């Protein structure tokens, strides 16, 4: 009996016997002047990167090698059929590359042929798109407010590559991890500023989170069952703005409203990314607490959960820091390697650095 009891204790605490760690491997500075303004990138099989650069009128798409140097660029801005009008978010799931063109409200789907040659195979109308996109089989998952033909409101939907079928995924009342429309409206009222969504998918399960609350919607695409997981860590300071402050910030006579809002934001925490694998989902959040000279920068922390929502691990993601609270990231599931992009605001331009990590257990 004693041996059985001991085995039971070992089984109960078995998760704690396997330590998790996200180890920093190296930093890759992107050569100055290569990127004008980018919010997204992907990693190819050879370890090189594709960045979208929505400010570059001559080259919206850029291939950057593992030394941070530009090796290929294409995609002019313009009205032509093979031109763009501001590519922001993108995703790559071999062999498909999806590019979200904010100016044209379309998502273009390409198939990788060989090397850095891509052939456009489809495009999707996406007026509603409001954040990072994800490829799922021959579909694109798109965050954004949309109303179904039945009149129901959603904040995540899916369109097939041919743009013939739309599936509605996440009802509005589940956003922020809420469980009713009343709760959703209350949180939205408190958060005030525009929200940014993040998501990842493992097999047929989507994990979706908004930046203002550390609550993750876990969505089974087969059954459409929705669960809410996530535990707010002690150092996560959730944004909550009272009505009096909000009225003051919205007052057109208040000439210091922007400075006041920036000050409020700098004192709170925000979810900044999410990635998932077969036995975990990880949420990255940031606090503005690293001082260099007179500047304060955002630094990231990560929480790792199992798929049932139990916390497995927490840590900071040093030495990373950024001027921007939104961290472009890409996670390679087959290699368990995480890439984060730091954006540093300089007087005349932005500087970009890629931080590479290994997820170990």
C-alpha positions, 0 to 999 in steps of 0.5 A: 500500500505504501508503494502505491501511495508513493506512486500516486504522489509521483504521478500527481506531481510529475509535471513539476519533475520536468523543468521548462525553460525558454533559453536565449540562443542569439540576437540577430540585428537587422542591418540599419535601413533594411526595414522602414516599418514592419509589424510581422515576419515569418521564418522559412525552413532554411532559417531565413526570414520574410518581413512585411514592410508596409512603409516601403513603396518599392519593396513591401516583402523582404527576405533577410538572412540569419546575419540580418542582411537583405538578400531579396525584396519585391512588391511595389506599392501601386494600383496594379494587379501584382502590387500592394498598398501596405502589407502588415501581417503575414503567416507561413505554413509550408508551402503557403504564405499569406499576406494581409494588405491593409490598404486593399483589405485583402489577404493574398495567398502564395505557394512557395515554389523553390528558393524564394520564388512564390506564386500567387494562387488566391486572394481573400476579401477581408475588410474586417481584418484587425490583427495577425492572421493564421493559415489553417489547412486551406483557410485563413483565420482572420480576427475582426468584427463580423456579423453572420447572416443570422445576425450574430456578432463574432470577433474571429472568422475563417475564409477558405483560400478560394474566398467562397466559404466563411465560417464564424468562430469566436462569438463577441461575448467570449472576447477578453475571456468573458462569458456573457455579453454583459461581462464583455461590455464591462471589460471593454468599457474599462479598457478604453483603448483599441485592443489587439488580438493574438492567436495560434493553432495546434491541429484543430485547436485555436488559442486566442487572446486579447492584449488587455486581459490574460484570459485565453479562449481555447476553441475546438474547431471540430466541436466548436466548444469554447473553454477559457483558460489563463491565470493572471500572474502577480506582476500583471497589472490589468488596464482599467480606466474609470469613467471620470478619467476616460471623459477627461482623456476624450475631452477635446479641450484637454491638450495633454490627453495623449501624454496622460494616456501614454503615462497610464499605458506605461503603468499597466501590463499587456499581452503581447503574443501567444504560441502553442504546441502539442502539450502547451500554450504560452502567453507573452506579456510585457511591462514597461520597466527597463530603463536605459538612460532616460528611456523606459522599455517594455520587457517580456514575460511568459506563462506556459500552460498545459492545454487544460489551463494549468500553469506549468512555468513562468519566466522573463524573456531576457535579454529582450526589450523593445520600444513597442509593447506589441512583439512580432513573433514566430514559433517553429513547432517542429524545432521548438524555436521561438523568434521575437522581434524587438523594435527600437525607436530612434530619432530618425528611424526604427531599429530591428533585432531578432531574438532567438530562443529554444523552448526546452522541457 
